């Protein structure tokens, strides 16, 4: 196992300002590890307990100390990501994803209504070929069934991502609607990431490098899944996005756009933003820019918070 003191010696903590509120935050903090094999990212959301956050630390340590696998494709199609904004704000959001032909739209936002979701999805559909929605487990089964009906009244959906919280609920929604169901939290937060697939509760698996413990771990899970895979980010910095792009580049088949264009949600990032070409990003790791690292450095108290968190999670590394 990598020595804890060495990890802490290589740690940089940054605070990335966001263009819009996303997951309830306007600043995204992550810890970056400048390792001998490359840069790794530890960005478990602050509310996550150590047992869950340890998988995210494992992903960061792996990227910093273990060479990444070789890719089989060098260009990864990405989707635009549309937060729970008003329809009038949709064009400005989509403009940050040049060439993207698929958009993922956040729905089931607390304090908003299904009518708000329909208006947002319709505004996106007017500009995009393919639309998928992500409820982050925010609906009951009945709400999900009603939402599927309302959100497809004016056009199709590629899939409903995590409409409900539990695997049993996903399976019931899948039986009752014609829209394909994708699983995210039911994979990355599960003791058994394959349970949702074995239960016939999903048509698409959304896999994220960080919560699954790293690129190699994610690829091992993907190899055991017999449904299409979409690689997505966990609101990562450019470093974490790079790891996700490499993971997507290693998959034997990739039939859907990946959720790896979320760098456009940040006002500033640790590396110069890569502009998508024809809706695609390169499958390559990212090295932060030293000047950006310094400019985006978190305050001393927040740096110490992340150091303490690494110490807490380190004994729990899988």
C-alpha positions in Angstrom: 0.0 0.0 0.0 1.2 3.5 -0.8 2.5 5.4 2.3 0.1 7.9 3.8 2.8 10.4 4.4 3.8 10.4 0.8 0.2 10.9 -0.3 -0.1 13.9 2.0 3.2 15.4 0.8 1.9 15.3 -2.7 -1.6 16.8 -1.9 -3.0 20.0 -3.5 -6.5 21.2 -2.4 -8.4 23.4 -4.8 -11.7 25.2 -4.8 -13.3 25.5 -8.2 -16.0 28.2 -8.7 -19.1 27.1 -10.6 -21.2 28.9 -13.2 -24.5 27.7 -11.7 -25.6 25.8 -8.6 -25.2 22.1 -9.1 -26.0 19.4 -6.5 -26.7 22.4 -4.2 -23.1 23.8 -4.3 -21.5 26.8 -6.1 -17.9 25.9 -5.3 -16.4 22.4 -5.8 -13.5 21.4 -3.6 -11.2 18.5 -4.6 -7.9 17.2 -3.4 -5.3 16.4 -6.1 -2.3 14.1 -5.8 0.8 14.7 -7.8 2.0 11.2 -8.0 4.9 9.4 -9.8 2.5 7.9 -12.4 0.4 11.0 -12.9 -2.2 13.1 -11.2 -5.0 11.7 -9.2 -8.2 13.2 -7.8 -10.0 12.7 -4.4 -13.2 14.6 -4.6 -15.8 12.7 -2.5 -18.6 15.1 -1.8 -18.3 16.6 1.7 -21.4 14.8 3.1 -20.0 11.3 2.3 -18.9 9.3 5.3 -15.4 7.8 5.3 -16.5 4.3 4.3 -17.9 5.6 1.0 -15.3 8.3 0.5 -12.5 5.7 0.7 -13.4 4.4 -2.7 -12.9 7.9 -4.1 -9.5 8.1 -2.4 -8.6 4.8 -3.9 -9.3 6.2 -7.4 -7.1 9.2 -6.7 -4.3 7.1 -5.3 -4.5 4.6 -8.3 -4.2 7.4 -10.9 -1.3 9.0 -9.0 0.7 5.8 -8.4 -0.4 3.2 -11.1 -0.1 3.6 -14.8 -3.4 3.9 -16.6 -4.4 1.2 -19.2 -4.0 1.7 -22.9 -7.1 3.1 -24.7 -8.7 1.5 -27.8 -10.3 4.7 -29.0 -8.9 8.3 -28.7 -12.1 10.4 -29.1 -15.0 10.1 -26.7 -18.5 11.6 -27.6 -19.8 13.6 -24.7 -23.2 14.8 -23.6 -24.2 18.4 -22.6 -25.2 18.6 -19.0 -28.1 20.9 -18.2 -28.7 21.7 -14.5 -32.2 22.5 -13.1 -32.2 25.9 -14.9 -35.1 27.8 -16.4 -35.9 27.3 -20.1 -34.5 30.8 -20.9 -31.1 29.7 -19.5 -30.9 26.5 -21.6 -29.3 28.1 -24.7 -26.4 29.6 -22.7 -25.8 26.2 -21.0 -25.8 24.3 -24.3 -23.4 26.8 -25.8 -20.7 25.5 -23.5 -20.9 22.0 -25.2 -20.0 22.7 -28.9 -20.9 19.9 -31.2 -22.6 17.8 -28.6 -25.6 15.9 -30.0 -26.9 14.5 -26.7 -28.0 16.4 -23.5 -28.6 15.1 -20.0 -31.1 17.2 -18.2 -31.5 17.3 -14.4 -35.0 16.8 -13.2 -36.8 16.2 -9.9 -35.0 19.1 -8.3 -36.3 19.8 -4.8 -38.6 22.8 -4.9 -39.4 22.4 -8.5 -42.4 20.8 -10.3 -42.9 18.3 -13.1 -44.1 21.2 -15.2 -40.7 22.9 -14.6 -39.0 19.7 -15.8 -41.1 19.4 -18.9 -40.4 23.0 -19.9 -36.7 22.5 -19.4 -36.6 19.3 -21.4 -38.7 20.8 -24.2 -36.3 23.7 -24.4 -33.3 21.3 -24.7 -35.1 19.1 -27.2 -35.6 22.1 -29.5 -31.8 22.3 -29.8 -30.6 18.7 -29.3 -30.9 15.4 -31.3 -31.0 13.2 -28.2 -32.2 14.0 -24.7 -31.8 11.9 -21.5 -32.9 12.9 -18.0 -31.4 12.3 -14.5 -33.6 12.3 -11.4 -30.9 11.3 -9.0 -33.5 9.0 -7.3 -35.8 11.9 -6.6 -39.1 10.2 -7.6 -41.4 7.6 -6.2 -42.5 4.9 -8.6 -45.8 6.6 -9.4 -44.1 9.9 -9.9 -41.5 8.3 -12.2 -44.2 6.7 -14.3 -46.1 10.0 -14.5 -42.9 11.9 -15.4 -42.0 9.4 -18.1 -45.4 10.0 -19.7 -45.2 13.8 -19.4 -41.5 14.1 -20.5 -42.2 12.0 -23.7 -45.4 13.8 -24.7 -43.5 16.0 -27.2 -40.6 13.7 -28.1 -38.6 10.6 -27.1 -36.1 10.2 -24.2 -32.9 8.2 -24.6 -33.4 7.0 -21.0 -34.4 7.9 -17.5 -31.4 7.9 -15.2 -32.0 6.7 -11.6 -35.6 7.7 -11.5 -36.0 6.1 -8.0 -33.7 5.2 -5.1 -34.0 1.4 -4.8 -33.3 -1.4 -7.2 -36.8 -2.8 -6.6 -38.3 0.6 -7.6 -36.2 0.8 -10.7 -37.3 -2.7 -11.7 -41.0 -1.7 -11.3 -40.6 1.5 -13.2 -38.8 -0.4 -16.0 -41.8 -2.8 -16.2 -44.3 0.1 -16.4 -42.7 2.5 -18.9 -41.4 2.2 -22.4 -38.5 4.6 -21.8 -35.2 2.7 -21.0 -34.0 3.0 -17.4 -30.4 3.8 -16.5 -28.9 3.1 -13.1 -26.3 5.3 -11.5 -26.5 5.5 -7.7 -27.8 2.0 -7.6 -24.4 0.9 -8.9 -21.9 3.3 -7.4 -23.4 3.4 -3.9 -24.2 -0.4 -3.7 -22.2 -3.0 -1.8 -22.7 -5.1 -4.9 -22.5 -2.9 -8.0 -23.8 -5.7 -10.2 -27.0 -6.3 -8.2 -29.0 -3.8 -10.2 -28.1 -5.6 -13.5 -28.7 -9.1 -12.2 -32.1 -7.9 -11.0 -33.1 -6.8 -14.4 -33.7 -3.3 -13.1 -31.8 -1.3 -15.8 -31.2 -1.1 -19.5 -28.1 1.1 -19.2 -25.3 1.2 -16.6 -23.9 4.6 -15.7 -20.4 4.1 -14.3 -18.2 6.7 -12.6 -14.5 6.2 -12.0 -14.1 7.9 -8.6 -16.9 6.2 -6.6 -16.1 2.8 -8.1 -12.5 3.0 -6.9 -10.5 3.9 -10.0 -10.2 3.2 -13.7 -9.1 -0.4 -13.3 -11.9 -1.2 -10.9 -14.5 0.5 -13.1 -13.3 -1.5 -16.1 -13.6 -4.8 -14.1 -17.2 -4.0 -13.3 -17.9 -3.0 -16.9 -16.6 -6.3 -18.1 -19.2 -8.1 -16.0 -22.2 -6.0 -17.2 -24.1 -7.2 -20.2 -26.0 -4.0 -20.8 -24.6 -0.8 -22.5 -22.3 1.3 -20.3 -22.1 5.1 -20.1 -19.1 6.6 -18.4 -19.9 9.8 -16.4 -18.2 12.2 -14.1 -18.9 13.0 -10.5 -18.5 16.7 -10.9 -14.8 16.2 -11.3 -12.0 18.6 -12.0 -10.1 18.4 -15.3 -8.0 15.7 -13.7 -10.9 13.5 -12.8 -12.5 14.1 -16.2 -9.2 12.9 -17.8 -9.4 9.6 -15.9 -13.0 9.2 -17.0 -12.1 9.8 -20.6 -9.3 7.2 -20.4 -11.8 4.7 -18.9 -14.3 5.3 -21.7 -11.5 4.9 -24.2 -10.7 1.5 -22.8 -14.2 0.0 -23.1 -14.5 -2.5 -25.9 -17.8 -0.9 -27.1 -19.2 2.6 -26.5 -22.6 3.2 -28.0 -23.7 6.2 -26.0 -22.3 9.7 -25.4 -20.6 10.0 -22.0 -21.2 12.4 -19.2 -17.7 13.7 -19.2 -18.2 17.3 -20.4 -19.0 18.8 -17.0 -15.9 20.9 -17.0 -18.1 23.5 -18.7 -19.9 23.9 -15.4 -16.8 25.5 -13.8 -15.8 29.1 -14.2 -12.2 28.1 -13.8 -10.4 24.7 -13.6 -7.0 23.4 -12.9 -6.1 22.9 -16.5 -6.9 24.9 -19.7 -10.4 23.7 -20.9 -10.3 21.4 -23.9 -13.0 22.5 -26.4 -14.9 19.5 -27.8 -14.4 18.8 -31.5 -17.5 17.5 -33.2 -18.9 16.8 -29.7 -15.9 14.7 -28.7 -13.0 15.0 -26.2 -9.6 13.2 -26.3 -9.2 10.1 -24.2 -6.0 11.2 -22.3 -5.0 12.0 -18.8 -4.7 15.6 -17.7 -1.8 17.5 -15.9 -2.8 20.6 -14.0 -1.3 24.0 -14.8 0.9 25.1 -11.9 -0.4 28.7 -12.1 -4.0 27.6 -12.0 -3.3 25.3 -9.0 -1.9 28.2 -7.1 -4.7 30.6 -8.1 -7.4 28.0 -7.1 -5.8 26.8 -3.9 -8.3 26.4 -1.1 -7.9 28.4 2.1 -5.7 26.8 4.8 -8.6 25.7 7.0 -10.2 23.8 4.0 -6.8 22.3 3.0 -6.5 21.0 6.6 -10.1 19.6 6.4 -9.1 17.5 3.3 -5.9 16.4 4.9 -7.8 15.2 7.9 -10.3 13.5 5.6 -7.5 11.6 3.8 -6.2 10.4 7.2 -9.7 9.2 8.0 -10.3 7.4 4.7 -6.8 5.9 4.3 -7.3 2.9 6.7 -10.5 2.0 4.8 -8.9 1.9 1.4 -10.3 -1.2 -0.5 
